[in-house]
Amino acid sequence: MPARLIFSLSRTGQRPNSTTLYDTWFSDDPDAPREERYNYLYSNKELEPWAERIRSVAEHSESTFVITNNHYQGKAVVNALQLIYLLTKQPVAAPPVLIEHYPELETICPTTGITPNLFS
């Protein structure tokens, strides 16, 4: 059984819902801001297949690590919380300011919830 398996959640090879985001991601334009390449928030529907893959791999491994893409506005953190919720079906704790900025977290981050642990 492998000790570690790592998933990397990225948009490579996937066409986002927005043509503008797609064009920015694959642009050769040197004037396109690099932060726009990572300016994407996955929906729960887009994360569900990832959760299934993660669950499947986790059944056959001792440890499974999932890495979400880093974004300066915290979108990777939001997607990580959404994945934790999809995998555990338990509410997750999040800073109030993050929930205020990303209202899609309101349904999975009530005032009490499990605090995600990065290493267990």
Contacts in CASP RR format, 6 or more apart in sequence:
PFRMAT RR
TARGET T0000
AUTHOR 0000-0000-0000
METHOD contacts of the structure
MODEL  1
MPARLIFSLSRTGQRPNSTTLYDTWFSDDPDAPREERYNYLYSNKELEPW
AERIRSVAEHSESTFVITNNHYQGKAVVNALQLIYLLTKQPVAAPPVLIE
HYPELETICPTTGITPNLFS
1 60 0 8 1.000
1 61 0 8 1.000
1 62 0 8 1.000
2 60 0 8 1.000
2 61 0 8 1.000
2 62 0 8 1.000
3 61 0 8 1.000
3 62 0 8 1.000
3 63 0 8 1.000
4 61 0 8 1.000
4 62 0 8 1.000
4 63 0 8 1.000
4 64 0 8 1.000
4 65 0 8 1.000
5 57 0 8 1.000
5 61 0 8 1.000
5 63 0 8 1.000
5 64 0 8 1.000
5 65 0 8 1.000
6 64 0 8 1.000
6 65 0 8 1.000
6 66 0 8 1.000
6 67 0 8 1.000
7 50 0 8 1.000
7 53 0 8 1.000
7 54 0 8 1.000
7 57 0 8 1.000
7 64 0 8 1.000
7 65 0 8 1.000
7 66 0 8 1.000
7 67 0 8 1.000
8 67 0 8 1.000
8 69 0 8 1.000
9 42 0 8 1.000
9 50 0 8 1.000
9 66 0 8 1.000
9 67 0 8 1.000
9 68 0 8 1.000
9 69 0 8 1.000
9 79 0 8 1.000
9 83 0 8 1.000
10 69 0 8 1.000
11 25 0 8 1.000
11 40 0 8 1.000
11 69 0 8 1.000
15 22 0 8 1.000
16 22 0 8 1.000
16 25 0 8 1.000
16 40 0 8 1.000
21 36 0 8 1.000
21 39 0 8 1.000
21 40 0 8 1.000
24 32 0 8 1.000
24 36 0 8 1.000
24 37 0 8 1.000
24 39 0 8 1.000
25 36 0 8 1.000
25 37 0 8 1.000
25 40 0 8 1.000
35 71 0 8 1.000
35 72 0 8 1.000
38 69 0 8 1.000
38 70 0 8 1.000
38 71 0 8 1.000
38 72 0 8 1.000
38 75 0 8 1.000
39 71 0 8 1.000
39 73 0 8 1.000
39 75 0 8 1.000
40 71 0 8 1.000
40 75 0 8 1.000
41 75 0 8 1.000
41 78 0 8 1.000
41 79 0 8 1.000
41 102 0 8 1.000
41 104 0 8 1.000
42 79 0 8 1.000
42 82 0 8 1.000
43 104 0 8 1.000
44 82 0 8 1.000
44 86 0 8 1.000
44 104 0 8 1.000
47 79 0 8 1.000
47 82 0 8 1.000
47 83 0 8 1.000
47 86 0 8 1.000
48 86 0 8 1.000
50 83 0 8 1.000
51 83 0 8 1.000
51 86 0 8 1.000
51 87 0 8 1.000
54 64 0 8 1.000
54 66 0 8 1.000
54 83 0 8 1.000
54 87 0 8 1.000
55 87 0 8 1.000
57 64 0 8 1.000
58 64 0 8 1.000
66 80 0 8 1.000
66 83 0 8 1.000
68 76 0 8 1.000
68 77 0 8 1.000
68 79 0 8 1.000
68 80 0 8 1.000
68 83 0 8 1.000
69 75 0 8 1.000
69 76 0 8 1.000
70 76 0 8 1.000
73 101 0 8 1.000
74 98 0 8 1.000
75 102 0 8 1.000
77 98 0 8 1.000
78 98 0 8 1.000
78 102 0 8 1.000
78 104 0 8 1.000
78 105 0 8 1.000
80 116 0 8 1.000
81 92 0 8 1.000
81 94 0 8 1.000
81 105 0 8 1.000
81 108 0 8 1.000
81 109 0 8 1.000
81 116 0 8 1.000
82 104 0 8 1.000
82 105 0 8 1.000
82 108 0 8 1.000
84 92 0 8 1.000
84 114 0 8 1.000
84 116 0 8 1.000
85 91 0 8 1.000
85 92 0 8 1.000
85 108 0 8 1.000
88 114 0 8 1.000
90 113 0 8 1.000
90 114 0 8 1.000
91 108 0 8 1.000
91 109 0 8 1.000
91 110 0 8 1.000
91 112 0 8 1.000
91 113 0 8 1.000
91 114 0 8 1.000
92 108 0 8 1.000
92 109 0 8 1.000
92 113 0 8 1.000
92 114 0 8 1.000
92 115 0 8 1.000
92 116 0 8 1.000
93 109 0 8 1.000
93 112 0 8 1.000
93 113 0 8 1.000
93 114 0 8 1.000
93 115 0 8 1.000
93 116 0 8 1.000
94 105 0 8 1.000
94 109 0 8 1.000
98 105 0 8 1.000
99 105 0 8 1.000
99 106 0 8 1.000
99 109 0 8 1.000
END
